[in-house]
């Protein structure tokens, strides 16, 4: 996992949904969140970006920091569900 900067929507909870990811020198718009999970230390998201890149994002709550890694599995419905 690599450290990244993420802009997110915060509604009822902080960092509720990632909107943009700054990864490897690129600004990437999140098109769709496929899945999300929560464990005692992290909130996780599997997202597809507008350019088709699929990422796994983790927000480390205690450090208030994000990390990302490329997900080689294709996104489900990658041609659908644009916001």
C-alpha positions as CSV (number, residue, x, y, z in Angstrom):
1,X,0.0,0.0,0.0
2,X,1.2,3.5,-0.9
3,X,0.5,6.7,0.9
4,X,-2.0,8.8,-1.1
5,X,-4.1,12.0,-0.7
6,X,-7.8,11.5,-0.9
7,X,-10.6,14.1,-1.1
8,X,-13.7,12.6,0.4
9,X,-17.4,13.3,1.1
10,X,-18.1,13.6,4.8
11,X,-21.8,13.4,5.7
12,X,-23.0,11.6,8.7
13,X,-19.5,10.3,9.3
14,X,-16.0,11.6,8.4
15,X,-14.5,10.2,5.1
16,X,-17.8,8.6,4.2
17,X,-17.0,8.2,0.5
18,X,-13.8,8.9,-1.5
19,X,-14.3,11.4,-4.4
20,X,-10.8,12.0,-5.7
21,X,-7.4,10.2,-5.3
22,X,-4.0,11.7,-5.9
23,X,-2.0,8.6,-6.8
24,X,1.4,8.4,-8.5
25,X,1.3,12.0,-9.5
26,X,-2.2,11.8,-11.0
27,X,-5.5,13.2,-9.9
28,X,-8.1,10.5,-10.3
29,X,-11.9,11.0,-10.0
30,X,-13.7,8.2,-8.3
31,X,-16.5,7.0,-10.6
32,X,-18.0,4.3,-8.3
33,X,-17.5,2.6,-5.0
34,X,-17.9,-1.2,-5.5
35,X,-17.5,-2.2,-1.9
36,X,-16.6,-0.9,1.5
37,X,-15.6,-2.5,4.7
38,X,-14.7,-1.5,8.2
39,X,-12.4,-3.1,10.8
40,X,-11.2,-1.8,14.2
41,X,-8.5,0.4,12.6
42,X,-9.5,1.1,9.0
43,X,-12.3,2.0,6.6
44,X,-11.7,0.3,3.3
45,X,-13.1,1.0,-0.2
46,X,-12.8,-0.7,-3.6
47,X,-13.3,1.9,-6.2
48,X,-13.1,2.4,-10.0
49,X,-11.8,5.7,-11.3
50,X,-13.0,7.5,-14.4
51,X,-10.0,6.2,-16.3
52,X,-10.9,2.6,-15.5
53,X,-8.3,2.1,-12.8
54,X,-9.5,0.0,-9.9
55,X,-8.0,0.8,-6.5
56,X,-8.3,-0.5,-2.9
57,X,-8.2,2.4,-0.5
58,X,-7.7,2.3,3.2
59,X,-8.3,5.2,5.6
60,X,-6.3,4.6,8.8
61,X,-8.5,6.3,11.4
62,X,-6.0,6.6,14.2
63,X,-3.4,8.3,11.9
64,X,-6.0,10.1,9.7
65,X,-4.1,8.9,6.7
66,X,-4.9,7.1,3.4
67,X,-3.1,4.4,1.5
68,X,-3.9,2.8,-1.9
69,X,-3.0,-0.1,-4.0
70,X,-3.8,-1.1,-7.5
71,X,-6.4,-3.9,-7.8
72,X,-5.8,-6.0,-10.9
73,X,-9.3,-7.5,-10.9
74,X,-11.6,-5.7,-13.3
75,X,-14.3,-3.6,-11.9
76,X,-17.8,-5.1,-11.9
77,X,-20.1,-3.0,-14.1
78,X,-17.2,-0.7,-15.0
79,X,-19.1,0.6,-18.0
80,X,-22.2,1.4,-15.8
81,X,-23.0,3.4,-12.7
82,X,-21.3,6.6,-13.5
83,X,-22.2,9.5,-11.2
